[in-house]
Amino acid sequence: MNMIEPIVAEAPLIQSLRRDLHQHPELGYQEQRTSDLIAKTLTDWGIPVHRGLGRTGVVGIVKNGSSARAVGLRADMDALPVTERNTFPHASVNAGRMYACGHDGHMAMLLSAARHLARHRDFDGTVYLVFQPAEEGGGGAREMIRDGLFERFPMEAMFGIHNWPGLAVGQFAVSPGPVFASTSDFRIVIRGRGAHAAMPHLGIDPVPVACQVVQGLQTIISRNKRPIDAGVISVSTIHAGEAVNVVPDSAELAGTVRTFSHAVTDLIEQRMREVAEGTAAAFGAGCEFTFRRNYPPTINHARETEFVRGLLVSVVGADNVRHFDPTMGGEDFSYFLQEKPGCYFLIGNGDGSHRAGGHAEGPCMLHNASYDFNDALIPLGGSTWVRLAEAWLRGDVPAGR
């Protein structure tokens, strides 16, 4: 692997920062200690910082030479509302909060790159270090954009990276086009008429209506959507009734929808409404249908993805740069890619064998209470960020778009 020796030598320092972050997780838009630590660390390294975009966001600026070229590198900062089951020394001390998705590691890799860029400055242009709040459902990327991120820091392109359990350490994955899905959620309330459960003919039972609706929704995926278009409808909660001898007045369904295109989301929303309202009407019940769109799909730009692939090959070799199979998970880096060219790619986190004594039983998977970021990624990720920034600012970018 083509890692940068000073970054490798300083890995223990960055590891200690990462473990400090892991111990003190904060939820979206509450990352006050986190942003304080990042801002102080960057300032101590001689990097000017701007704070407050997206409430708790931090932007560091590393500039050299006279070129107007500029590139953005992003790390997310927020933790999840998960109770950590690990007991090793750097386990979370904040009850009910945990870095269960590796955002502590994402910050550490970018801090590693920041330290090297500030000390060596082997580039001509500007590197913007974007530490973003509230990725886990809060839309922090959107809020940073609304607060003027790209007007105040006019970068040409934006790049992001996510650790990926199951992909070996020393491997990356990258692909053009859709890589993470859009996320939407829905709520359906079936309004019936309550009655004694022994005399259901005197009421309108919303429970069988809800069951019919759940079955009907799945036909949208199998019979309305083109088979080659990806889409998921998952009803994840059903609530109805309070007593075994009472037909309830209402039943409520809720869940999530995932797609890779706005057109498929439009189709699914329309058909869901028609199925829910039509089914309820057929049983003499009422229906309230609510559909809320959250993150758009994360769609990598072709030119920037080709650039990243070539860069990764130079770092770890062609055999270790894999195809990024799209996932139905959501990622708010999508908002950045709607505004700027860029690419979002994966770095392998391994199989979990890196965890120290005191890890909980269970898989080292994202959003799992047994998860921990693999510190072996810090020098590799930091080196990759530095190589990427230097290559972009040199203009080592494929022609065309």
C-alpha positions as CSV (number, residue, x, y, z in Angstrom):
1,M,0.0,0.0,0.0
2,N,1.3,3.4,-1.0
3,M,0.9,5.2,2.4
4,I,2.6,8.4,3.5
5,E,5.3,7.7,6.0
6,P,4.7,10.7,8.3
7,I,1.0,9.8,8.5
8,V,1.8,6.3,9.4
9,A,4.2,7.5,12.1
10,E,1.6,9.8,13.6
11,A,-1.2,7.2,13.6
12,P,-1.0,6.7,17.4
13,L,-1.8,10.3,18.0
14,I,-4.8,10.3,15.7
15,Q,-5.9,7.0,17.2
16,S,-6.0,8.6,20.6
17,L,-8.2,11.4,19.2
18,R,-10.5,8.8,17.6
19,R,-10.9,6.9,20.8
20,D,-11.6,10.1,22.7
21,L,-14.3,10.9,20.2
22,H,-15.7,7.3,20.5
23,Q,-16.0,7.7,24.3
24,H,-18.0,10.9,24.0
25,P,-20.6,10.4,21.3
26,E,-23.2,13.1,20.6
27,L,-26.3,13.0,18.5
28,G,-27.2,15.1,15.5
29,Y,-27.0,18.9,16.0
30,Q,-25.8,18.2,19.6
31,E,-22.1,17.7,18.6
32,Q,-20.9,20.6,20.8
33,R,-18.0,18.8,22.5
34,T,-17.1,17.1,19.2
35,S,-17.0,20.3,17.2
36,D,-15.1,22.0,20.0
37,L,-12.4,19.3,19.9
38,I,-12.2,19.3,16.1
39,A,-11.9,23.1,16.0
40,K,-9.3,23.3,18.7
41,T,-7.3,20.5,17.2
42,L,-7.3,22.1,13.7
43,T,-6.4,25.5,15.2
44,D,-3.5,24.0,17.2
45,W,-2.2,22.7,13.9
46,G,-2.4,26.2,12.3
47,I,-5.5,25.5,10.3
48,P,-8.1,28.4,10.2
49,V,-11.6,27.2,11.1
50,H,-15.1,28.4,10.5
51,R,-17.9,27.2,12.7
52,G,-21.7,27.3,12.9
53,L,-22.8,26.1,9.4
54,G,-25.5,23.5,10.0
55,R,-25.5,24.7,13.7
56,T,-22.5,22.6,14.8
57,G,-20.5,22.1,11.6
58,V,-16.8,22.9,11.3
59,V,-14.9,23.8,8.1
60,G,-11.1,23.9,8.2
61,I,-9.1,25.6,5.4
62,V,-5.7,24.5,4.2
63,K,-4.4,26.8,1.5
64,N,-1.1,27.0,-0.4
65,G,0.2,28.9,-3.4
66,S,-1.9,31.1,-5.7
67,S,-4.1,28.7,-7.6
68,A,-7.9,29.3,-7.4
69,R,-8.5,25.5,-7.5
70,A,-10.3,24.1,-4.5
71,V,-11.6,20.7,-3.3
72,G,-13.8,19.6,-0.4
73,L,-13.3,16.5,1.8
74,R,-16.1,15.6,4.1
75,A,-16.4,13.6,7.4
76,D,-19.7,13.2,9.4
77,M,-19.7,13.8,13.1
78,D,-22.8,12.5,14.8
79,A,-23.5,9.3,16.7
80,L,-26.5,7.1,17.0
81,P,-29.1,6.6,19.8
82,V,-27.7,3.1,20.5
83,T,-26.5,1.7,23.9
84,E,-23.0,0.4,23.4
85,R,-22.4,-3.2,24.6
86,N,-18.6,-3.1,24.3
87,T,-16.7,-2.7,27.6
88,F,-13.2,-1.9,26.3
89,P,-11.6,1.3,27.7
90,H,-12.8,3.7,25.0
91,A,-16.5,2.5,25.0
92,S,-19.1,5.2,25.2
93,V,-19.6,7.0,28.5
94,N,-22.8,8.7,27.3
95,A,-25.7,6.3,28.0
96,G,-27.9,5.5,25.0
97,R,-25.4,7.1,22.5
98,M,-22.8,5.4,20.5
99,Y,-20.6,5.8,17.4
100,A,-22.1,2.7,15.8
101,C,-21.5,3.7,12.2
102,G,-17.8,4.8,12.3
103,H,-18.2,8.6,12.2
104,D,-15.5,8.8,14.8
105,G,-13.2,7.0,12.4
106,H,-14.3,9.2,9.5
107,M,-13.3,12.3,11.5
108,A,-10.0,10.7,12.5
109,M,-9.0,9.9,8.9
110,L,-9.8,13.5,7.9
111,L,-7.9,14.9,10.9
112,S,-4.9,12.7,9.9
113,A,-5.0,14.2,6.4
114,A,-5.5,17.7,7.8
115,R,-2.3,17.5,10.0
116,H,-0.2,16.3,7.0
117,L,-1.6,18.8,4.6
118,A,-1.0,21.7,7.0
119,R,2.6,20.6,7.7
120,H,3.7,19.8,4.2
121,R,1.5,21.8,1.8
122,D,2.7,20.0,-1.3
123,F,-0.1,21.4,-3.4
124,D,-1.2,24.6,-5.1
125,G,-4.8,25.6,-4.2
126,T,-7.2,25.1,-1.3
127,V,-8.5,22.1,0.6
128,Y,-11.7,22.5,2.6
129,L,-12.1,20.1,5.5
130,V,-15.8,19.7,6.0
131,F,-16.9,18.2,9.3
132,Q,-20.6,17.8,9.0
133,P,-23.2,17.3,11.7
134,A,-26.4,15.2,11.7
135,E,-25.9,12.7,9.0
136,E,-28.0,10.1,10.8
137,G,-31.4,11.4,9.7
138,G,-31.0,15.0,10.5
139,G,-29.9,16.2,7.0
140,G,-26.9,18.1,8.2
141,A,-25.4,18.3,4.7
142,R,-28.6,20.1,3.5
143,E,-28.4,22.5,6.5
144,M,-24.7,23.3,5.8
145,I,-25.7,24.1,2.2
146,R,-28.6,26.3,3.3
147,D,-26.2,28.2,5.5
148,G,-24.0,29.0,2.5
149,L,-21.3,26.3,2.5
150,F,-20.6,26.5,-1.2
151,E,-20.9,30.3,-1.4
152,R,-18.5,30.8,1.4
153,F,-16.1,28.0,0.4
154,P,-16.3,27.7,-3.4
155,M,-15.0,24.3,-4.1
156,E,-14.9,22.6,-7.5
157,A,-15.9,19.1,-6.2
158,M,-16.7,17.3,-3.0
159,F,-15.6,13.8,-1.9
160,G,-16.7,11.6,0.9
161,I,-15.8,8.2,2.3
162,H,-17.5,5.6,4.5
163,N,-16.0,2.6,6.3
164,W,-17.5,-0.8,5.3
165,P,-17.5,-3.9,7.5
166,G,-17.0,-7.1,5.5
167,L,-14.8,-5.3,3.0
168,A,-11.2,-6.2,3.9
169,V,-8.8,-3.7,5.3
170,G,-6.7,-2.4,2.4
171,Q,-9.6,-2.6,0.0
172,F,-11.8,0.1,-1.4
173,A,-15.1,0.1,-3.4
174,V,-16.3,2.7,-5.8
175,S,-18.8,2.9,-8.7
176,P,-20.4,5.7,-10.7
177,G,-24.1,6.4,-10.6
178,P,-26.5,5.5,-7.7
179,V,-24.8,4.0,-4.7
180,F,-27.1,4.8,-1.8
181,A,-30.9,5.0,-2.0
182,S,-33.3,7.8,-1.4
183,T,-35.2,7.5,1.9
184,S,-38.8,8.2,2.5
185,D,-41.3,7.3,5.2
186,F,-45.0,6.9,5.3
187,R,-47.9,6.7,7.7
188,I,-51.3,5.2,6.9
189,V,-54.2,5.4,9.4
190,I,-57.3,3.3,8.6
191,R,-60.4,4.8,10.3
192,G,-63.0,2.2,11.1
193,R,-65.8,2.0,13.7
194,G,-65.2,0.3,17.0
195,A,-67.5,-2.4,18.3
196,H,-67.7,-5.4,20.5
197,A,-65.3,-8.1,19.2
198,A,-68.2,-10.7,19.6
199,M,-70.4,-8.5,17.3
200,P,-68.0,-7.3,14.6
201,H,-70.9,-6.7,12.1
202,L,-71.9,-3.7,14.1
203,G,-68.7,-1.9,13.4
204,I,-66.1,-1.5,10.7
205,D,-62.9,-3.5,11.7
206,P,-59.8,-1.6,10.5
207,V,-57.5,-4.6,11.3
208,P,-58.4,-6.7,8.2
209,V,-58.3,-3.6,6.1
210,A,-54.8,-2.9,7.3
211,C,-53.8,-6.4,6.5
212,Q,-55.2,-6.1,3.0
213,V,-53.3,-2.8,2.5
214,V,-50.0,-4.3,3.6
215,Q,-50.4,-7.1,1.0
216,G,-51.6,-4.6,-1.7
217,L,-48.5,-2.4,-1.2
218,Q,-46.2,-5.2,-2.2
219,T,-47.9,-5.5,-5.5
220,I,-46.6,-2.0,-6.3
221,I,-43.0,-3.4,-6.3
222,S,-43.9,-6.6,-8.1
223,R,-46.5,-5.4,-10.6
224,N,-46.4,-1.6,-11.0
225,K,-42.6,-0.8,-11.0
226,R,-40.4,-1.9,-13.8
227,P,-38.5,-5.0,-12.7
228,I,-35.1,-3.4,-13.6
229,D,-35.8,-0.4,-11.3
230,A,-34.9,-0.9,-7.7
231,G,-37.4,-0.2,-5.0
232,V,-38.4,-1.3,-1.5
233,I,-41.5,-0.8,0.5
234,S,-41.3,-2.0,4.1
235,V,-44.2,-1.8,6.5
236,S,-42.3,-1.8,9.8
237,T,-44.9,-1.0,12.4
238,I,-48.6,-1.8,12.8
239,H,-50.6,-0.5,15.8
240,A,-54.2,-1.3,16.5
241,G,-56.4,-1.9,19.5
242,E,-56.1,-2.1,23.3
243,A,-58.2,-5.1,24.4
244,V,-58.9,-8.6,23.1
245,N,-62.7,-8.1,23.1
246,V,-62.8,-4.8,21.3
247,V,-62.8,-4.0,17.6
248,P,-60.7,-0.8,17.5
249,D,-61.6,2.4,15.8
250,S,-58.4,2.7,13.9
251,A,-55.2,0.9,12.8
252,E,-52.0,2.6,11.9
253,L,-49.2,1.4,9.6
254,A,-45.8,3.0,9.1
255,G,-42.6,2.2,7.3
256,T,-40.0,3.2,4.8
257,V,-39.6,3.4,1.0
258,R,-36.2,3.2,-0.8
259,T,-35.4,3.9,-4.4
260,F,-32.6,5.1,-6.7
261,S,-34.6,7.6,-8.7
262,H,-37.1,10.4,-8.2
263,A,-39.3,8.9,-10.9
264,V,-39.7,5.6,-9.1
265,T,-40.4,7.4,-5.8
266,D,-43.1,9.4,-7.6
267,L,-44.7,6.2,-8.9
268,I,-44.5,4.4,-5.5
269,E,-46.0,7.4,-3.7
270,Q,-48.9,7.7,-6.1
271,R,-49.7,4.0,-6.1
272,M,-49.4,3.7,-2.3
273,R,-52.0,6.4,-1.9
274,E,-54.3,4.8,-4.4
275,V,-54.0,1.3,-2.9
276,A,-54.4,2.5,0.7
277,E,-57.4,4.8,0.0
278,G,-59.0,2.4,-2.5
279,T,-58.7,-0.6,-0.2
280,A,-60.1,1.4,2.8
281,A,-63.1,2.6,0.7
282,A,-63.9,-1.0,-0.5
283,F,-64.4,-1.9,3.2
284,G,-66.3,1.2,4.1
285,A,-63.4,2.6,6.1
286,G,-61.6,5.9,5.9
287,C,-57.9,6.5,5.2
288,E,-55.3,9.1,6.0
289,F,-52.1,8.8,4.0
290,T,-48.9,10.7,4.7
291,F,-45.7,10.3,2.6
292,R,-42.5,12.2,3.6
293,R,-39.4,12.4,1.4
294,N,-36.1,12.5,3.3
295,Y,-32.7,12.0,1.7
296,P,-32.4,11.9,-2.1
297,P,-30.4,9.1,-3.7
298,T,-26.6,9.4,-3.6
299,I,-25.5,9.5,-7.2
300,N,-21.8,9.6,-8.0
301,H,-20.6,11.7,-11.0
302,A,-18.9,9.7,-13.7
303,R,-15.8,11.9,-14.2
304,E,-15.1,12.3,-10.5
305,T,-15.6,8.5,-9.9
306,E,-13.1,7.7,-12.7
307,F,-10.7,10.1,-11.0
308,V,-11.2,8.4,-7.6
309,R,-10.9,4.9,-9.0
310,G,-7.5,5.8,-10.6
311,L,-6.4,7.4,-7.4
312,L,-7.3,4.4,-5.3
313,V,-5.5,2.0,-7.7
314,S,-2.4,4.1,-7.2
315,V,-2.7,3.7,-3.4
316,V,-3.7,0.0,-3.0
317,G,-3.4,-1.6,-6.5
318,A,-6.1,-2.5,-9.0
319,D,-6.9,-5.9,-7.3
320,N,-8.0,-4.0,-4.1
321,V,-10.4,-1.6,-5.7
322,R,-13.7,-3.3,-5.9
323,H,-17.1,-2.5,-7.4
324,F,-19.4,-0.7,-5.0
325,D,-22.6,-2.7,-5.1
326,P,-25.4,-0.1,-4.5
327,T,-27.1,-0.3,-1.1
328,M,-30.6,0.6,-0.1
329,G,-29.2,2.4,2.9
330,G,-29.5,6.2,2.9
331,E,-26.7,8.9,3.0
332,D,-27.1,12.6,3.1
333,F,-23.9,13.1,1.1
334,S,-26.5,13.0,-1.6
335,Y,-27.3,16.7,-1.0
336,F,-23.7,17.7,-1.7
337,L,-23.7,15.7,-4.9
338,Q,-26.8,17.5,-6.1
339,E,-24.9,20.8,-5.9
340,K,-21.3,19.8,-6.8
341,P,-19.6,17.1,-8.8
342,G,-18.1,14.4,-6.6
343,C,-17.9,10.8,-5.5
344,Y,-18.7,8.9,-2.4
345,F,-16.7,5.6,-1.9
346,L,-16.0,2.9,0.7
347,I,-13.0,1.8,2.7
348,G,-12.9,-1.7,4.1
349,N,-13.3,-2.0,7.9
350,G,-12.5,-5.7,8.0
351,D,-14.4,-8.6,9.7
352,G,-14.4,-7.3,13.3
353,S,-11.3,-9.2,14.4
354,H,-9.6,-5.9,15.2
355,R,-11.7,-5.4,18.3
356,A,-9.8,-5.4,21.6
357,G,-10.7,-7.4,24.6
358,G,-13.9,-6.2,26.1
359,H,-15.9,-6.1,22.9
360,A,-19.4,-7.5,23.1
361,E,-20.5,-10.7,21.5
362,G,-22.1,-10.0,18.2
363,P,-21.1,-8.8,14.7
364,C,-19.0,-5.8,14.0
365,M,-21.6,-4.4,11.7
366,L,-22.9,-0.8,11.1
367,H,-25.6,0.3,13.5
368,N,-24.8,-2.7,15.8
369,A,-24.1,-2.2,19.5
370,S,-20.9,-4.4,19.1
371,Y,-19.4,-2.3,16.4
372,D,-16.1,-0.5,16.6
373,F,-14.1,1.4,13.9
374,N,-10.9,-0.3,12.9
375,D,-7.9,2.0,13.8
376,A,-5.8,0.3,11.1
377,L,-7.7,2.4,8.6
378,I,-6.5,5.8,10.0
379,P,-3.1,5.9,8.1
380,L,-4.6,4.4,5.0
381,G,-7.6,6.8,5.0
382,G,-5.4,9.8,5.9
383,S,-3.0,9.0,3.1
384,T,-5.8,8.5,0.6
385,W,-7.3,11.9,1.5
386,V,-3.9,13.6,1.0
387,R,-3.2,11.8,-2.3
388,L,-6.7,12.7,-3.5
389,A,-6.5,16.4,-2.6
390,E,-3.0,16.7,-4.1
391,A,-4.0,14.9,-7.3
392,W,-7.2,17.0,-7.8
393,L,-5.4,20.3,-7.3
394,R,-2.7,19.2,-9.8
395,G,-5.5,18.7,-12.3
396,D,-5.0,14.9,-12.6
397,V,-8.7,14.6,-13.6
398,P,-10.1,12.8,-16.7
399,A,-11.2,15.1,-19.5
400,G,-14.9,15.5,-20.2
401,R,-17.8,14.9,-17.9
